[in-house]
Amino acid sequence: MTTFPPGLDPFYRRMMDQIRDYKDVDSAKLCRTILAVMSTVRRPITLDELAVFVDIPEEASAEYQALAETIRLCGSFLTIRNRTISLIHQFAKDFLLGDAAQGIFPSGIKEIHYLVFSRSLHIMSRILQRDIYSLVSPGSSINDVKLPNPDPLAAARYSCVYWVDHLDD
């Protein structure tokens, strides 16, 4: 069992209580799902990647500020920097996987792993294609690759690298 610094455990419990008590039931559910995904992924993920794993409201998914506000609803568990979301620190992850697990994983953590896995397969099957960056020559140096804007792999990057790891959990 993880020992939290004094005062941190009650602070996290209050944040979870606030999320549970949101008047907007959809916002509370969205926060719990975001926290569940963020506590199970292998690295911080971008807003584009999060939108693959979580049903973000249409108006929020297209606009950075609205999506960032959705993340802020999740309390002080998460932080956003340069469009990348991460847990504030390891204690937050330990709390979410431990004391808060029943609240964010009502059907068990395997359901979230399945969600990440199945949505990874879906996004990869939809996006991946031969020569996605139009390199033409298979021997191109990585230094010569210019990412198109928008990057067609932005939403699928996590899935392309990490989805197999979730099979072991």
C-alpha positions in Angstrom: 0.0 0.0 0.0 1.3 3.5 -0.9 1.8 5.9 1.9 0.7 9.4 0.9 2.3 12.5 2.3 0.3 13.9 5.2 -2.8 15.8 3.9 -2.6 14.5 0.4 -5.0 11.6 0.9 -7.9 13.7 2.3 -7.2 16.3 -0.4 -7.6 13.7 -3.1 -10.7 12.3 -1.5 -12.3 15.8 -1.5 -11.5 16.1 -5.2 -13.1 12.8 -5.9 -16.2 13.8 -3.9 -16.5 17.0 -5.9 -16.3 15.1 -9.1 -18.9 12.6 -7.9 -21.2 15.4 -6.7 -21.2 17.5 -10.0 -24.7 18.5 -10.8 -24.1 17.7 -14.4 -24.0 13.9 -14.4 -22.4 13.7 -17.9 -19.5 15.9 -16.7 -19.0 13.7 -13.7 -19.0 10.6 -15.9 -16.6 12.2 -18.4 -14.2 13.1 -15.6 -14.2 9.6 -14.2 -13.5 8.2 -17.6 -10.7 10.6 -18.3 -9.1 9.8 -14.9 -9.5 6.1 -15.6 -7.8 6.4 -19.0 -5.0 8.7 -17.7 -4.3 6.3 -14.8 -3.9 3.3 -17.2 -2.0 4.7 -20.2 1.8 4.3 -20.3 2.8 7.9 -20.9 1.2 11.3 -20.9 -1.1 11.7 -23.9 -2.1 14.6 -26.1 -5.5 16.1 -26.4 -5.8 14.5 -29.8 -5.0 11.1 -28.4 -7.4 11.5 -25.4 -10.2 12.2 -27.8 -9.7 8.7 -29.3 -10.2 7.0 -25.9 -12.9 9.2 -24.4 -16.2 10.4 -25.9 -15.5 14.1 -25.7 -18.5 16.4 -26.4 -18.5 17.5 -30.0 -18.1 21.2 -29.1 -15.1 20.5 -26.9 -13.2 18.1 -29.2 -12.8 20.8 -31.9 -11.7 23.6 -29.6 -8.6 23.5 -27.4 -10.0 25.8 -24.7 -13.2 23.8 -24.3 -11.2 20.6 -24.1 -8.8 22.1 -21.6 -11.7 23.2 -19.5 -13.1 19.6 -19.6 -9.7 18.4 -18.3 -9.8 21.1 -15.5 -13.1 19.6 -14.3 -11.1 16.6 -13.2 -9.6 18.6 -10.4 -5.9 18.8 -9.6 -5.2 15.2 -10.7 -4.2 16.3 -14.2 -2.2 19.0 -15.8 -2.0 20.2 -19.4 1.1 21.6 -21.0 1.6 22.1 -24.7 -1.6 20.1 -25.5 -0.2 17.2 -23.5 -2.1 15.8 -20.5 -0.4 14.1 -17.6 -1.1 13.1 -14.1 0.2 15.7 -11.6 2.5 13.1 -10.0 2.9 9.5 -9.1 0.9 9.9 -5.9 -2.2 10.9 -8.0 -1.8 7.8 -10.1 -1.4 5.6 -7.0 -4.5 7.1 -5.4 -6.6 6.7 -8.6 -5.5 3.0 -9.0 -5.9 2.4 -5.2 -8.4 4.3 -3.1 -10.4 5.8 -6.0 -10.5 2.6 -8.1 -14.0 1.7 -7.3 -15.2 5.2 -8.3 -13.4 5.4 -11.7 -13.4 1.7 -12.6 -16.9 0.6 -11.6 -16.7 -2.4 -13.9 -13.0 -3.0 -13.2 -9.8 -1.8 -14.7 -9.9 -4.5 -17.5 -12.8 -2.6 -19.0 -10.6 0.5 -19.4 -7.8 -1.6 -20.9 -10.3 -3.0 -23.3 -11.5 0.5 -24.2 -8.0 1.7 -24.9 -7.2 -1.5 -26.9 -10.4 -1.5 -29.0 -10.3 2.2 -29.7 -6.6 1.9 -30.6 -7.5 -0.8 -33.2 -10.3 1.4 -34.5 -8.2 4.6 -35.0 -5.3 2.7 -36.5 -7.6 0.9 -39.0 -9.1 4.2 -40.0 -5.9 6.3 -40.2 -3.0 4.1 -41.2 -2.1 3.8 -44.8 0.9 3.1 -46.9 3.4 6.0 -47.1 1.2 8.2 -44.9 3.8 11.0 -44.9 4.4 10.8 -48.7 8.0 9.9 -48.3 8.0 8.0 -51.7 11.5 6.6 -51.0 11.5 3.9 -48.2 15.1 4.8 -47.3 14.3 8.4 -46.3 16.2 9.7 -43.2 14.0 10.6 -40.3 15.8 14.0 -40.3 14.4 14.6 -43.8 10.8 14.0 -42.9 8.6 17.1 -42.6 5.4 16.5 -40.7 2.4 17.6 -42.5 0.1 20.0 -40.8 -2.3 18.6 -39.6 -0.3 15.5 -38.7 -2.4 12.5 -39.8 -0.9 10.4 -37.0 -1.6 12.9 -34.2 -4.6 11.0 -32.8 -3.1 7.6 -33.4 0.4 8.0 -32.2 -0.1 6.5 -28.7 -2.1 3.6 -30.2 0.6 2.8 -32.8 3.3 2.5 -30.1 1.5 1.2 -27.0 -1.6 -0.8 -27.7 0.1 -4.2 -27.6 1.3 -3.4 -24.1 -2.2 -3.3 -22.8 -2.8 -6.9 -23.8 -0.5 -8.0 -20.9 -2.5 -6.2 -18.2 
